Every structure is written in structure tokens, then in C-alpha cells.
Amino acid sequence: MDPGFLLLQLLNGLQFAMLLFLLAVGLSVVLGMMNFINLAHGTLYMVGAFVGFAAAERAGSFWAALAAGPAAAAALGAVFYGALLRHMQRAGAMKQVLVTFGLIFVGIDAVRLIWGDYAKTLLAPSALAGSVHILGQVYPAYRLFIIALGLALALVLYLGLERTRLGAVVRAGVDDRVMAASLGLDVERAFFAVFCLGCALAGLAGVAASPVLEIYPGMDMAILIPTLIVVVVGGPGRLAGAFFGALLIGMAETFGAVFIPDFSSFMIYAVMSLVLLLRPQGLLPARHSP
């Protein structure tokens, strides 16, 4: 119960929560807006990491990776939307799950074909390779960068949804898609833009996680379950739900591994069960189903 130790774990939990948020926000909004279960969202996270690794190797810069990874994930997401998602929105949930689950394995094999089956590591930029002293504790500067990046993007997304016309159209479409479209709002274009943005954030999360976690084929499967739990806990369709759901799951995962390591893998499921018992729709769900 040393205060310094608790501070370090709090920062670790916040860092993991920000990665989960970057992944979950796109998945949550797509589920809330389009009623589409996209299990292949984690594949965009993996593709972003590998494309970022390739860009960093070619350019010799981490910042090139931070630009290339999200761009590649957004482009792949746009293709996925036009070729598949748009035509499967009215399909049953089971068909959506089966098709997107199959895309996970297509993505893994494609990555293996291009980059091989070996784990890779993307080094943090030299400016963030050191450590920072916080209240007498030493903490990696790069992990603080992830926390700052997640919080900054959460603020930008909040302002974008609350202060712009695109945000107003998206919120109207989430609340009542039919009514918004009948008023002349281009809901489809707004949803497409937000879908591509969510894909870019997944790619960004892949690049941001690379100096902390290994890059390997199948890394999307490892992060998929925690991301889905964040969406369920937070409630689909709301930015705030994804943010607070990520905070709750990130902290539960981190402190569970520290204080009850024998049951650490059970913690996030216990938290999810408790939340769903008290609030079956999640912490902050959209007001209406699309």
C-alpha cells in the first residue's frame, strides 16, 4: 500500500485505459450508429502496427509510423465499409459475427505473408526514450506520452461531436437515424466519416502500443476481448461511454494483476458482470437504438 507504488500502478492503469479507449471508441460508435458488430476492428489495430513498423524502418522515424499506421487503417476501413459493411447492415447479428470473424484470420494470414511470422518491436522516439520523476517515482516518458495522447484525443473527439455540424449529424443519427434522414441530414456520409475516423484511431492505437507491446500476427485477437468488454461496459454509441468504460476496465486489469494475480484474468469479467447487473445497457449508452 506504499503511495509511490500505488501511483505507478495508477499510471499503468491509465496508460492501458487510453490504449483501450483509442480502440473501443470506433467500435462503440459503429455498433451504436449502425448496429453492426465488427469483430475485425482489432485487425485494423494490427495492420496499423505493422504498417507503422514498416514506415519507421524506411524513414528511420517513429513519427513517420505514427502518421502511416492510422492512414493505412483508415484506407483499409474505407474499403471494408464500401465492399462489405454497407451491404451487411441489415443482415442478422450472426452473419455479421461470422463474416467479420473470418476477416480476422484473413488479416492474420495477410500480415504473415507480408511481414513474416516473427515478433517485431518498434522503438520509442529518442525524445521519449528516457524516464520522468513523478513524486519521487521513476516512470517511462513514453508511457506518459500514451496517456497524454489518449486524453488529448478524447478532448478533440468530444469537441468535434459537441461543437461541429458533423457531430450534430452523428448524434442525431445515433438517437434516431430514420428521423434524422427524413430531415434531410446526410447520415450515411457522416457515419462513413466517423467509421473511417474510428479505423484510423485503431491504427493509431496499434502504433502507439508498439514500443510497449510486441508486434506480431494475432495481436488483434489478444486485444479484441478487452475492447469488446469496454464497449459493453460503457454502452455502445457514446464517446463518454467508451472513455469511462476504458478507464474502468484498464484500472481493473492493472490493479487486479497486482493485488490478486491468481484471479487477475477474472477481474474484467467480474466488473463487466457487475455493471450489467446494475445497468444492463452499460454506463452511458446512446439514448435510442439506431
C-alpha positions, 0 to 999 in steps of 0.5 A: 500500500506504499503511495509511490507504488500505488501511483505507478500502478495508477499510471499503468492503469491509465496508460492501458485505459487510453490504449483501450479507449483509442480502440473501443471508441470506433467500435462503440460508435459503429455498433451504436450508429449502425448496429453492426458488430465488427469483430475485425476492428482489432485487425485494423489495430494490427495492420496499423502496427505493422504498417507503422513498423514498416514506415519507421524502418524506411524513414528511420522515424517513429513519427513517420509510423505514427502518421502511416499506421492510422492512414493505412487503417483508415484506407483499409476501413474505407474499403471494408465499409464500401465492399462489405459493411454497407451491404451487411447492415441489415443482415442478422447479428450472426452473419455479421459475427461470422463474416467479420470473424473470418476477416480476422484470420484473413488479416492474420494470414495477410500480415504473415505473408507480408511481414513474416511470422516473427515478433517485431518491436518498434522503438520509442522516439529518442525524445521519449526514450528516457524516464520522468520523476513523478513524486519521487517515482521513476516512470517511462516518458513514453508511457506518459506520452500514451496517456497524454495522447489518449486524453488529448484525443478524447478532448478533440473527439468530444469537441468535434461531436459537441461543437461541429455540424458533423457531430450534430449529424452523428448524434442525431443519427445515433438517437434516431437515424430514420428521423434524422434522414427524413430531415434531410441530414446526410447520415450515411456520409457522416457515419462513413466519416466517423467509421473511417475516423474510428479505423484510423484511431485503431491504427493509431492505437496499434502504433502507439502500443508498439514500443510497449507491446510486441508486434506480431500476427494475432495481436488483434485477437489478444486485444479484441476481448478487452475492447469488446468488454469496454464497449459493453461496459460503457454502452455502445454509441457514446464517446463518454461511454467508451472513455469511462468504460476504458478507464474502468476496465484498464484500472481493473486489469492493472490493479487486479494483476497486482493485488490478486494475480491468481484471479487477475484474468477474472477481474474484467469479467467480474466488473463487466458482470457487475455493471450489467447487473446494475445497468444492463445497457452499460454506463452511458449508452446512446439514448435510442437504438439506431 
